[in-house]
């Protein structure tokens, strides 16, 4: 019976931890959205950079 009580206490603690995590995710969501915006800009820059490199490689291949 003590084992069941111990499991019950552990579950109660786990539930409280999960509740606090659930309530604290809004800041994380905002950070992820900001990161995604920055990543989109970076990806566009890389696509443009890659196009320039492709042109350089094409010119080198012609020689």
N, C-alpha and C positions, 0 to 999 in steps of 0.2 A: 504494500500500500504506500510506503514511503517513496518508492520508485515512481509511482503514478503522480504523487504530489510534487515530486521534483520535476518531472516532465511538464506538469501543469505550470509550475513557476517559470520554467525556461520558456515555455510557449508564451506566457504572459509578457515576459521581458521582450521576446522577439516581436510580438505584436506592437508593443510600445516603440521599439526601434523602427519598425516599418512605418508606423504612423508619423514619426518625426522625419523620416526620409521623404515620405510622400509630401509632407507639408513644406519641404525645403527644396523642391526641384524647380521652382519658377526661375530662380537666378541661373540655374544651369541651362534651362531652355533658352533664356535670353542670350547667354554666352554662346551657345551652339548656333543660334541664328546669326549672331554677329560673325562668328567664325565662318559660317557658310557664305555670307556676303563677301568676306575677304577672300575666301577660297575661289569664289566665282571670278572675282577680279584677277586673281593670280592665274587662274586657268586660262582666261582670255589673253593675258600677257604672254603666257607660254605658247599658246596657239600661234600668235603673231610671231613670236621668236622662232618657232619651229618652221614657219613658212619662209622666213628669211634664211634660215639654215638650209632649207631644201633648195632654194634658189642658188645659194653658194655651191652646194654639192652638185647641182645640175651643171653649173658653169665649169666646175673642176672636172666633172666626168667628160665634158666635151673636149677637154684638152688632151 
